Amino acid sequence: MKQANGHLNKIWRDILIEIEKSVDSIVYNTYFKESTIYKITDNNKVLVKVDNNLQKMVFMEMIELIAEKTSIVLEEQYKVEVYNKDELDTLIGNQQETNKFMTLPLEIDLSDNIQSQYNFDNFVVGDSNKESHSAALASALSPGHFYNPLFIFGNSGLGKTHLLHSIGNYAKKHKNDLKIMYITSNDFITRVVDSFKKNRIEEFKQDMYKLDILLVDDIQFLAGKEKSHEIFFYIFNELVNNKKQIVLTSDKHPTEIKGLEERLISRFYSGLSVGLDSPEFEVAKAILDKKLELQMINPDNIDDEVLSYLATHFSKDVRKLEGALNRLIFYSINFADNDRITMEVATKAFHNQTSRERDTLSVESIKDSVATYYGLTVRQIDSKNRTRIIVNARHISMYLIRKHLDISFAKIGDEIGGRDHSTVVSAYDKIQKLLKKEASYQIAINEIERKMLNQ
């Protein structure tokens, strides 16, 4: 039978309302919120469309709950089948696949080393980390049943450790019969060495085999440690073969880690590898807001311009961003004349940073950053071309050169196509005014500054 899309969508919205009551908000927002209904068949089946295989696997893991809520809304028993976009062509005739998994009981009590302050609720999600966040949440939601191992890579300070502890904390809260361990690769090496010294390596391996979730931070430091390689290889195989979850982090993609055995690299690569990048401006601002909330500091006491400055200049990694905020708060408490943190206070707090900026930036590097952002060339910025996008990039270049290098308007004009100093003054004033009322200009300039200051 056919139903109008509006009627179907209303039914699915009502079903989602029921589902939302029974799952964590972070699970609902990540996996359920954007799903859609495809069809209701005459033989009491509801066909649901999802965006990708990971989302489908989450649905399949919770299929009984979804079917229960569907039957409540439709007031009749219904089965639910889930398909991704690529499967819709062959929808008719496909059989629903369900998997039942067993959880082994615990026998021993190893210290889990999970730090309670890190969780999914206080992990700020954006384009730079949403893939890693989604994969980590899936591993916590149903350990061992999705991508295994999960390999998270990225530079230091981007949130890899936060995600590992979030997985552990989520699993502890919702599946308290699981045995979990967080360990750094250096600690793992130390335990292996101690076990060999005490002639207890087999006992160590047997203890590790009993884990349901193993979270290993900075696996790259295992490189070159042959004995530890061998022991980790045995543990890895035992856990994965028994559908126990392994999550690894590294500062490099598994194929780029030098000094690891090929057999280990191939196993790391057999699951899912996801990367973390430096936070974009909006995410950096959101991280600052979250840190202020955790420190119980009223954000109204800090000028928004100051938070934008921090998000622009210190967003290469989250630790650097947090350190800058702590530096600013320390300076304002001890040296500022009043309680409000203004741009003047921030400038004084980071005066050494400003000096280093001028040492590393140049007219050419600023023009190059602007040109890259707009998909232009520096030659086009310097040219006489009056195309709107080129003029806009030219004016922003003038503004940023003046702001960061503080050279004369006449000199800036000479550097950008030999223009008159009054043209540069006009462009600078124009951009200043636009920044106060046009969000698009604020976003563009913040992103350009973030790239050129953190490259």
C-alpha positions in Angstrom: 0.0 0.0 0.0 1.1 3.6 -0.5 1.1 6.3 2.0 1.7 10.0 1.5 5.1 11.1 2.6 3.7 13.5 5.1 1.7 10.7 6.8 4.7 8.4 6.9 6.9 11.1 8.3 4.4 11.8 11.1 4.3 8.2 12.1 8.1 8.0 12.2 8.3 11.2 14.3 5.9 9.6 16.8 8.0 6.4 16.9 11.2 8.5 17.4 9.6 10.3 20.3 9.0 6.9 22.0 12.6 5.7 21.2 14.0 8.9 22.6 12.5 8.1 26.0 14.4 4.8 26.2 17.9 5.7 25.0 20.6 8.2 26.0 20.3 11.6 24.4 23.7 11.3 22.9 22.8 7.9 21.3 19.5 9.3 20.0 21.1 12.4 18.5 24.0 10.6 16.9 22.1 7.6 15.4 18.3 8.0 15.4 17.5 11.7 14.9 18.3 11.9 11.2 16.8 8.5 10.2 13.7 8.3 8.0 10.9 5.9 7.3 10.9 4.4 3.8 7.7 2.3 3.6 5.1 0.5 5.6 4.2 -2.8 3.9 0.9 -4.7 3.8 2.4 -7.6 5.8 3.1 -5.4 8.9 6.7 -4.4 8.2 8.2 -1.0 8.7 11.1 -0.3 6.4 13.6 2.3 7.8 16.3 4.1 5.8 19.6 5.1 7.4 22.7 6.8 6.0 25.5 4.4 6.5 26.5 0.9 7.7 27.5 2.0 11.2 24.1 3.6 11.7 22.5 0.4 10.4 24.5 -1.7 12.9 23.3 0.4 15.8 19.7 0.0 14.7 20.2 -3.7 14.3 21.6 -4.0 17.8 18.5 -2.2 19.2 16.0 -3.7 16.8 13.8 -5.2 19.5 13.4 -1.8 21.2 12.6 -0.1 17.8 10.0 -2.8 17.0 8.4 -2.4 20.4 8.1 1.4 20.1 6.8 1.0 16.5 4.1 -1.4 17.6 3.0 1.0 20.4 2.6 3.8 18.0 0.8 1.8 15.3 -1.2 -0.2 17.9 -0.4 -3.5 16.2 2.5 -5.8 16.0 5.1 -4.8 13.4 8.5 -5.9 12.4 11.2 -3.4 11.5 13.8 -3.8 8.8 16.7 -1.4 8.3 18.4 -0.5 5.0 21.1 1.9 4.0 20.8 4.0 0.8 22.6 1.5 -1.4 20.3 -1.3 -0.4 17.0 0.4 -1.4 17.2 -0.8 -5.0 17.1 -4.5 -3.8 14.8 -3.8 -0.9 12.0 -6.2 -1.8 12.7 -9.8 -0.9 15.6 -9.0 1.5 15.5 -10.8 4.8 16.2 -9.0 8.0 19.5 -10.1 9.5 19.8 -10.1 13.3 22.8 -11.1 15.5 22.6 -12.2 19.0 25.7 -11.8 21.1 26.8 -13.4 24.4 28.6 -11.5 27.2 31.0 -13.7 29.2 30.9 -13.4 33.0 33.7 -11.8 34.9 36.1 -13.8 36.9 38.8 -11.4 38.1 39.0 -7.7 39.0 41.7 -5.8 37.1 42.0 -2.0 37.7 40.3 -0.3 34.8 42.3 3.0 35.0 39.2 4.9 33.6 39.2 8.6 34.5 35.6 9.7 35.3 36.0 13.3 34.2 36.1 12.3 30.5 32.8 11.4 28.9 30.8 11.8 25.7 28.7 14.5 27.2 31.6 16.9 27.6 33.3 16.0 24.3 32.6 18.8 21.9 31.7 17.5 18.5 32.4 19.2 15.1 33.5 18.4 11.6 37.0 17.8 12.7 36.1 14.9 15.0 32.5 13.8 14.4 33.6 10.6 12.6 35.9 9.5 15.5 33.2 10.5 18.0 30.5 8.4 16.2 32.8 5.3 15.9 33.9 5.6 19.6 30.3 5.8 20.7 29.4 2.8 18.7 32.2 0.8 20.3 30.9 1.8 23.7 27.3 1.1 22.8 27.9 -2.5 21.7 31.5 -3.5 22.4 33.1 -6.0 20.0 30.1 -5.9 17.6 31.0 -3.1 15.3 34.4 -2.2 13.9 37.0 -4.1 15.8 39.7 -2.9 16.3 38.9 0.8 16.3 42.0 2.8 15.5 41.9 6.5 16.3 44.8 8.6 15.0 45.7 12.3 15.1 48.2 14.8 16.5 48.7 15.2 20.3 46.0 17.1 22.1 43.0 16.6 19.8 40.9 14.4 22.1 42.0 10.8 21.5 42.5 10.1 25.2 39.2 11.8 26.0 37.4 9.4 23.6 39.1 6.3 25.1 38.0 7.2 28.6 34.5 8.2 27.3 34.2 4.6 25.9 35.2 3.2 29.2 32.8 5.4 31.3 29.9 4.8 29.0 30.4 1.0 29.1 30.8 1.0 32.9 27.6 3.0 33.3 25.4 0.9 30.9 27.1 -2.5 31.0 28.5 -2.8 34.5 29.3 -6.5 34.1 32.0 -5.9 31.6 35.7 -5.9 32.4 37.5 -2.9 31.0 41.0 -1.6 31.0 42.6 1.6 29.8 46.4 1.4 29.5 49.1 3.4 27.7 51.5 1.4 25.5 54.4 2.4 27.9 52.5 0.9 30.8 51.8 -2.2 28.8 55.5 -2.6 28.0 56.4 -2.2 31.7 53.9 -4.9 32.7 55.2 -7.3 30.1 58.8 -6.7 31.3 57.8 -7.2 35.0 55.9 -10.4 34.1 58.9 -11.8 32.3 61.2 -11.0 35.3 58.8 -12.7 37.7 58.3 -15.6 35.3 54.5 -14.8 35.3 54.0 -13.9 31.6 51.4 -16.6 31.1 49.4 -15.4 34.1 49.5 -11.8 32.7 48.2 -13.1 29.3 45.4 -15.0 30.9 44.4 -12.0 32.9 44.3 -9.9 29.7 42.3 -12.5 27.9 39.4 -12.0 30.4 38.9 -8.3 29.3 35.8 -7.3 27.4 37.2 -3.9 26.4 40.9 -3.0 26.0 41.7 0.7 25.4 45.4 1.3 24.5 46.7 4.8 24.3 49.7 5.8 22.1 50.2 2.4 20.6 53.0 3.9 18.4 55.4 3.6 21.5 55.2 -0.2 21.1 57.4 0.2 18.1 60.8 -1.6 18.4 59.8 -3.5 21.5 59.9 -7.1 20.2 58.9 -9.0 23.3 56.0 -6.7 23.9 55.0 -7.0 20.2 54.7 -10.7 20.6 52.6 -10.6 23.8 50.4 -7.9 22.4 49.9 -9.9 19.2 48.6 -12.9 21.3 46.3 -10.7 23.4 45.0 -8.9 20.3 44.1 -12.1 18.5 42.5 -13.7 21.5 40.3 -10.7 22.2 39.2 -9.9 18.6 38.5 -13.6 17.9 36.2 -13.6 20.9 34.5 -10.4 19.9 36.0 -8.3 22.7 36.4 -4.7 21.8 39.9 -3.2 21.2 40.4 0.6 20.7 43.8 1.9 19.9 45.1 5.5 19.5 48.2 6.8 17.8 49.7 10.0 16.5 49.9 8.3 13.1 47.8 6.2 10.7 48.7 2.5 11.4 50.5 2.2 8.0 52.8 5.1 8.9 54.1 3.8 12.2 57.7 2.7 11.8 59.1 -0.2 13.9 55.9 -2.2 14.3 55.7 -5.7 12.9 53.8 -6.0 9.7 51.4 -8.6 11.2 50.4 -6.1 13.9 49.9 -3.3 11.3 47.7 -5.5 9.2 45.5 -6.4 12.2 45.3 -2.7 13.2 44.2 -1.9 9.7 41.6 -4.7 9.6 39.0 -2.8 11.6 38.2 0.9 11.2 40.7 3.7 11.2 39.4 7.2 11.9 41.3 10.5 12.2 41.0 13.6 14.4 41.9 17.1 13.0 42.5 20.4 14.7 39.2 21.9 15.9 37.6 24.4 13.6 36.8 27.8 14.9 33.2 27.0 16.0 34.3 23.9 17.9 37.2 25.7 19.5 34.7 28.4 20.8 32.4 25.6 22.0 35.3 24.0 23.9 36.1 27.3 25.6 32.4 27.7 26.6 32.4 24.1 28.0 35.7 24.7 30.0 34.3 28.0 31.4 31.2 26.0 32.5 33.2 23.3 34.2 35.3 26.0 36.0 32.0 27.8 37.0 33.1 31.0 35.4 30.4 33.3 34.1 31.0 33.7 30.3 29.3 37.1 30.5 32.4 38.4 32.3 34.6 37.7 29.2 34.2 39.7 26.0 33.2 37.6 23.0 36.1 39.1 21.1 38.5 37.5 23.6 37.0 34.0 23.2 37.3 34.5 19.4 40.9 35.5 19.8 41.7 32.3 21.8 39.8 30.1 19.3 41.7 31.7 16.4 45.2 31.7 17.9 45.3 28.6 20.0 43.2 26.0 18.3 46.0 23.8 16.9 45.2 21.4 19.6 42.8 21.3 22.6 45.5 21.2 25.2 47.0 24.4 23.8 43.5 26.0 23.8 42.9 24.9 27.5 46.3 26.2 28.5 45.7 29.6 26.9 42.3 29.9 28.7 44.0 29.0 32.0 46.8 31.5 31.3 44.2 34.2 30.6 42.2 33.5 33.8 45.4 33.4 35.9 46.5 36.8 34.5 43.1 38.4 34.9 42.8 37.3 38.6 46.3 38.4 39.5 47.1 41.4 37.3 43.9 42.9 35.8 42.3 46.0 37.2 38.8 44.7 37.2 36.8 41.5 37.0 35.9 41.8 33.3 38.3 40.1 30.8 38.6 42.5 27.9 40.7 42.3 24.7 43.1 44.7 26.4 43.6 42.2 29.2 44.1 39.4 26.7 46.7 41.4 24.7 48.7 41.9 27.9 48.4 38.3 28.9 49.7 37.0 25.6 52.1 39.8 24.7 54.9 37.3 24.0 52.6 35.3 21.7 51.9 38.5 19.7 55.6 39.1 19.3 56.2 35.6 18.0 53.3 36.1 15.6 55.0 39.0 14.0 58.2 37.0 13.7 56.5 34.2 11.8 54.0 36.1 9.7 54.7 38.1 6.5 52.8 40.0 3.9 53.2 37.1 1.5 52.1 34.4 4.0 48.9 36.4 4.8 48.1 36.9 1.2 48.7 33.3 0.5 46.4 32.2 3.4 43.6 34.5 2.1 44.1 33.3 -1.5 44.0 29.6 -0.4 40.7 30.2 1.5 39.0 31.7 -1.5 40.5 29.4 -4.1 42.4 32.2 -5.7 46.1 33.0 -6.4 48.2 35.7 -4.8 48.6 37.2 -8.3 44.9 37.7 -8.6 44.8 39.5 -5.2 47.6 41.8 -6.5 45.9 42.3 -9.9 43.6 45.1 -11.1 40.8 42.6 -11.5 37.5 44.0 -10.0 35.6 40.7 -9.8 33.6 40.7 -6.5 35.3 37.7 -4.9 38.8 39.0 -5.8 38.1 42.5 -4.4 36.7 40.9 -1.2 39.8 38.8 -0.8 42.0 41.8 -1.5 40.3 43.9 1.1 40.5 41.1 3.7 44.3 40.8 2.9 44.8 44.5 3.6 42.8 44.2 6.8 44.8 41.2 8.1 48.2 42.6 7.1 47.4 45.8 9.0 46.0 43.9 12.0 48.9 41.4 12.4 51.9 43.2 11.1 51.0 46.8 12.0 52.8 48.2 9.0 51.8 51.5 7.3 48.8 51.8 5.0 51.2 53.1 2.3 53.5 50.1 2.6 50.5 47.7 2.4 49.3 49.5 -0.8 52.8 49.0 -2.3 52.7 45.3 -1.4 49.3 44.7 -3.0 49.6 45.8 -6.5 51.0 49.3 -5.9 47.7 50.8 -4.6 47.2 54.2 -3.0 47.3 54.4 0.8 43.7 55.8 0.9 42.4 52.7 -0.9 44.0 50.6 1.9 42.5 52.8 4.6 39.0 52.5 3.0 39.3 48.7 2.7 40.5 48.4 6.3 37.6 50.5 7.6 35.1 48.6 5.5 36.2 45.2 6.8 36.1 46.4 10.4 32.5 47.6 9.9 31.4 44.3 8.2 32.9 42.3 11.0 30.6 43.9 13.5 27.4 43.0 11.6 28.1 40.2 9.1 28.5 36.7 10.6 29.9 35.4 7.3 32.9 37.8 7.5 33.5 36.8 11.1 33.6 33.1 10.2 35.8 33.7 7.1 38.4 35.8 8.9 38.5 33.6 12.0 39.1 30.6 9.8 41.8 32.3 7.8 43.6 33.5 10.9 43.4 30.1 12.5 45.0 28.5 9.5 47.8 31.1 9.1 48.6 31.2 12.8 48.7 27.5 13.3 50.4 26.3 10.1 
